[in-house]
């Protein structure tokens, strides 16, 4: 029986299908890729001012 393992992957500027493709190309059988959190990047001008 094959061992089932779960991993958490933190990546920048990538889509779930790209993660699946990379893993499968490395010979890793992927059952599912689930996105649980997306932290949208803020633009420099939207960041709060320093000090004040």
Secondary structure, 3 states (H helix, E strand, C coil): CCCCCCCCCCCCCCCHHHHHHHHHHCCCCCCCCCCCCCCCCCCHHHCCCCCC
